[in-house]
Amino acid sequence: MKTRVIEILFLLISSTCIYADHPVRHVEQVVIWGRKFDGHTHSYIHYGFHRAFQHLGYKTHWIDIDSEGNIKDNLANIDFANSLFIIQAFDNNLPIRDDSFYIIHNLEETKYQSLKENGHCIALQVYTHDCLDRKETKLDNCMYYDIKQPVIYLPWATDLLPHEIEANKRRILDIKKEHVATFVGCIYGESFGNQIQIDSFKRACTENKIEFKQEGACSTSMEDNIRCVQKALLAPAIQGEWQCQQGYIPCRIFKNISYGAMPITNSKTVWELFDKKIIYNPNPYQLGLEAIQHLKTWNMEVQYKLMDLVKEKHTYLNRIETLFQFFEMVSEYKQKQG
């Protein structure tokens, strides 16, 4: 019963929430602990959080950590008092402070137990269908939580801010398209890879005399990635079989829509998240053929509605607000538990 009451409270909370004075909203700074552009997916997630927190006016540090967990930056002049830490995978030499808050991802959680007990630490995991197997409490589409752990499961988001998405709605009208299909991201084989799916989509493009290009997300700037997506006839968000089966939602689909591209996916979960309003086929070859056909009928009214949906629900500003609200939920829960 208590969990249900908390769930209802969460759904009623808006950005001007009833817990607006919760201390997590008034930290002195945000510290993102790890992974600057090293090609790992999480470096782009950190980039999105970094841009969003800065936009919100928080003093924000991004501490660079290499693939072995070694700190690459000089921390001597940073006072970590009253901070919000966002940490992924490595927490070597991380300051553990009672006056700070922690969002941890893929870390051994025992060392954070005392912080969890006083409501200063939550775990963040990306949404997959495992949430359904564990019967976690649903918050929204592809958003679940367990208040007792406490852990929250969210999809990632676009790296753009709402006003930048709005500006793209005007910009894409004047962009001259190139006769290419551009995939931004990594292509790789093995059991977790997307090589087979990409090759199938590429074959559909080649048969229709559309050149297929790959752009590495880490080899160019965000601005260059946006231009590549905007200039392409097709900009698919193709996933491997394992990701599709698990219901993993890539940040690429949010980015491509926010950049102004016609959305193309081979993931049923992604298709359903966007109310079945985007181009979907589980067979990447057929998906390519259908996407090419949609070029003749796709209109800006549909595109703008999808861009508005991302602007309103799937930016890192949205994710930050949800995380803040979850901290508030945890605090309320612990007070009720006595």
C-alpha positions in Angstrom: 0.0 0.0 0.0 2.8 2.4 0.9 4.5 1.8 -2.5 1.3 2.5 -4.3 0.8 5.8 -2.4 4.4 6.8 -3.3 3.8 5.9 -7.0 0.7 8.1 -7.1 2.6 11.0 -5.5 5.3 10.6 -8.1 2.9 10.7 -11.0 1.4 13.9 -9.7 4.7 15.7 -9.2 5.5 18.2 -11.9 8.7 20.2 -12.5 7.4 22.6 -9.8 7.2 19.7 -7.4 6.1 19.7 -3.8 9.6 18.7 -2.7 11.2 21.7 -4.4 13.4 22.4 -1.3 14.9 18.9 -1.2 18.7 19.3 -0.8 19.6 17.4 -4.0 18.3 20.3 -6.0 20.5 22.8 -4.1 23.9 21.1 -4.4 26.9 23.3 -5.0 28.0 21.4 -8.0 27.6 18.3 -10.2 30.5 16.0 -10.6 30.4 13.5 -13.6 32.9 10.8 -12.7 34.3 9.3 -15.8 34.4 8.6 -19.5 35.1 11.5 -21.7 34.7 10.8 -25.4 36.5 7.5 -25.6 34.1 5.7 -27.9 32.2 4.1 -25.1 28.4 4.6 -25.1 28.4 6.0 -21.7 30.7 8.9 -22.7 27.8 10.2 -24.8 25.4 9.8 -21.9 27.8 11.8 -19.7 28.0 14.4 -22.4 24.2 14.7 -22.4 24.1 15.1 -18.6 26.9 17.6 -18.7 25.2 19.9 -21.2 21.9 19.7 -19.4 23.3 20.4 -15.9 25.2 23.4 -17.3 22.1 24.6 -19.0 20.3 24.4 -15.6 23.0 26.7 -14.1 24.9 24.1 -12.0 28.7 24.3 -11.7 29.6 21.1 -13.5 32.9 19.1 -13.4 33.5 16.2 -15.8 36.3 14.1 -14.4 38.1 12.0 -17.0 38.6 8.3 -16.2 40.4 5.9 -18.5 39.3 2.3 -19.4 41.2 1.0 -16.4 39.6 3.3 -13.9 42.6 5.7 -13.6 41.9 9.4 -13.0 43.3 11.5 -15.8 42.5 15.0 -14.4 44.0 17.0 -11.5 41.6 17.1 -8.6 43.8 19.1 -6.3 41.8 22.3 -6.6 38.3 20.9 -6.5 36.3 21.1 -3.2 33.8 18.2 -3.4 31.6 19.4 -0.5 27.8 19.4 -1.2 28.1 17.7 -4.6 25.9 15.5 -6.8 28.1 12.7 -8.2 27.1 10.7 -11.3 29.4 7.6 -11.6 29.6 4.8 -14.1 31.7 1.6 -13.7 34.8 3.1 -12.0 34.9 4.9 -8.6 38.6 4.7 -7.7 39.4 7.5 -5.3 35.9 8.8 -5.3 35.1 11.0 -2.3 32.4 9.4 -0.1 30.8 12.3 1.7 27.6 12.5 3.9 26.9 16.0 2.6 26.7 14.8 -1.0 24.4 12.8 -3.3 25.3 9.9 -5.6 23.8 8.4 -8.7 25.6 5.1 -9.5 25.5 2.9 -12.5 27.1 -0.6 -12.8 29.0 -0.4 -9.5 29.5 -2.6 -6.5 26.9 -1.0 -4.2 28.1 -2.3 -0.7 30.3 0.8 -0.2 27.3 3.0 -0.7 25.0 1.3 1.8 25.2 4.0 4.4 24.4 6.6 1.8 21.5 4.6 0.6 20.2 4.3 4.1 20.1 8.1 4.6 18.6 8.7 1.1 21.8 10.1 -0.4 22.4 7.4 -3.1 20.3 5.9 -5.8 21.2 3.4 -8.6 20.5 4.3 -12.2 20.1 1.5 -14.8 19.1 1.7 -18.4 15.7 0.3 -19.2 15.5 -3.3 -20.6 12.7 -5.9 -20.5 14.4 -7.4 -17.4 12.3 -4.8 -15.4 9.2 -6.7 -16.5 10.6 -10.0 -15.3 11.4 -8.5 -11.9 7.9 -7.0 -11.7 9.3 -3.5 -10.9 6.8 -0.6 -10.4 6.0 1.2 -13.6 6.4 4.9 -13.7 5.9 5.6 -17.4 6.6 3.9 -20.7 10.0 2.2 -20.3 10.5 3.7 -16.9 10.4 1.6 -13.8 11.7 1.7 -10.2 12.2 -0.2 -7.0 11.9 2.1 -4.1 13.4 -0.3 -1.6 16.8 -0.7 -3.3 16.5 2.2 -4.4 17.0 1.8 -8.2 15.4 3.5 -11.2 15.4 2.3 -14.8 15.3 4.8 -17.6 16.0 5.1 -21.3 18.7 7.5 -22.4 17.8 10.7 -24.3 18.8 13.2 -27.0 21.9 15.4 -26.3 20.0 18.5 -27.5 18.2 20.9 -25.3 14.5 21.8 -26.0 15.3 25.2 -27.7 17.8 23.5 -29.9 15.2 21.0 -31.1 12.8 23.8 -31.8 15.5 25.6 -33.9 16.0 22.4 -35.9 12.3 22.4 -36.9 13.0 25.6 -38.9 16.5 24.6 -40.0 15.6 21.3 -41.7 13.3 23.0 -44.2 16.3 24.6 -45.9 18.7 21.7 -45.9 19.5 20.1 -49.3 19.5 16.4 -49.0 22.3 14.2 -50.2 21.6 10.8 -51.9 23.0 8.8 -48.9 21.9 6.8 -46.0 24.0 7.7 -42.9 24.4 5.5 -39.8 26.0 7.3 -36.9 27.5 4.9 -34.4 29.5 1.7 -34.2 29.1 -1.3 -36.4 30.5 -4.5 -35.0 29.9 -8.3 -35.1 29.6 -11.1 -32.6 26.6 -11.9 -30.5 25.9 -8.4 -29.2 26.7 -6.6 -32.5 24.7 -5.1 -35.3 26.8 -6.0 -38.4 24.3 -8.5 -39.9 21.4 -6.0 -39.5 23.4 -3.1 -40.9 24.5 -5.2 -43.9 20.9 -6.1 -44.6 19.8 -2.5 -44.5 22.7 -1.4 -46.6 21.7 -4.0 -49.3 18.3 -2.4 -49.6 20.0 1.0 -50.1 22.5 -0.2 -52.6 19.8 -1.9 -54.7 18.0 1.5 -54.8 21.2 3.4 -55.7 21.5 5.1 -52.3 25.0 5.2 -51.0 25.4 3.9 -47.4 27.8 5.7 -45.1 28.9 5.2 -41.5 29.9 8.1 -39.3 31.7 7.3 -36.0 30.0 9.2 -33.2 33.2 9.8 -31.4 35.3 10.9 -34.5 33.3 14.1 -35.2 31.7 16.8 -33.1 28.0 16.9 -32.1 27.5 19.6 -34.7 29.0 17.5 -37.4 26.9 14.5 -36.4 23.8 16.7 -36.6 24.7 17.9 -40.1 25.4 14.4 -41.3 22.0 13.2 -40.1 20.2 16.2 -41.4 21.7 16.0 -44.9 21.0 12.3 -45.3 18.0 10.9 -47.1 17.9 8.1 -44.5 19.4 8.1 -41.0 18.5 4.7 -39.4 18.9 3.7 -35.8 19.7 0.0 -36.5 20.2 -2.4 -33.6 21.5 -5.9 -33.2 19.3 -8.9 -32.4 20.3 -9.0 -28.7 19.5 -5.3 -28.1 16.1 -5.7 -29.9 15.2 -8.8 -27.9 16.2 -7.1 -24.6 14.2 -3.9 -25.4 17.3 -1.7 -25.1 16.5 1.8 -26.4 19.5 3.5 -28.0 20.0 7.2 -27.6 20.5 7.3 -31.4 16.7 7.2 -32.0 16.1 10.2 -29.7 19.0 12.1 -31.3 18.0 11.4 -34.9 14.4 12.6 -34.3 15.6 15.7 -32.5 18.0 16.5 -35.3 15.1 16.3 -37.8 15.6 12.9 -39.4 12.8 10.6 -40.5 12.9 8.0 -37.7 13.8 4.4 -38.8 14.0 1.5 -36.4 14.2 -2.3 -36.4 13.2 -2.4 -32.7 9.7 -3.2 -31.6 10.3 -1.6 -28.2 11.4 1.7 -29.9 8.4 1.6 -32.2 6.0 1.1 -29.3 7.6 3.9 -27.3 6.8 6.3 -30.1 3.2 5.1 -30.3 3.9 3.2 -33.5 4.2 6.5 -35.3 7.8 5.8 -36.7 9.0 3.5 -39.5 9.5 0.0 -38.2 10.2 -3.4 -39.5 12.1 -6.2 -37.6 13.7 -7.3 -40.9 16.4 -4.6 -41.7 16.3 -5.3 -45.4 12.5 -4.8 -45.5 12.9 -1.8 -43.2 15.3 -0.2 -45.8 12.8 -0.8 -48.6 9.9 0.7 -46.5 12.0 3.7 -45.5 12.8 4.5 -49.1 9.1 4.3 -49.9 8.2 6.6 -47.0 10.5 9.3 -48.5 7.7 9.9 -51.0 5.0 10.4 -48.3 6.7 11.6 -45.1 5.6 15.1 -44.2 6.8 17.8 -41.8 3.6 17.7 -39.7 4.4 14.1 -38.6 8.1 15.0 -38.2 7.3 18.0 -36.0 5.0 16.0 -33.7 7.8 13.5 -33.1 10.3 16.2 -32.5 7.9 17.8 -30.0 7.5 14.5 -28.3 11.3 14.2 -27.8 11.5 17.8 -26.8 8.9 17.4 -24.1 9.7 13.9 -22.8 13.2 12.7 -23.9 15.9 15.2 -23.2 18.4 15.0 -20.4 16.5 17.8 -18.7 13.7 15.4 -18.4 15.9 12.6 -17.1 17.5 15.0 -14.5 14.0 16.0 -13.3 13.0 12.4 -13.0 16.1 11.6 -11.0 15.5 14.5 -8.7 12.0 13.4 -8.2 13.1 9.9 -7.4 15.5 11.2 -4.8 12.4 12.9 -3.3 10.4 9.7 -3.5 13.1 7.9 -1.7 13.2 10.5 1.0 9.5 10.3 1.5 9.6 6.5 1.6 12.3 6.5 4.3 10.4 9.0 6.4 7.3 6.8 6.2 9.4 3.8 7.2 10.5 5.7 10.3 
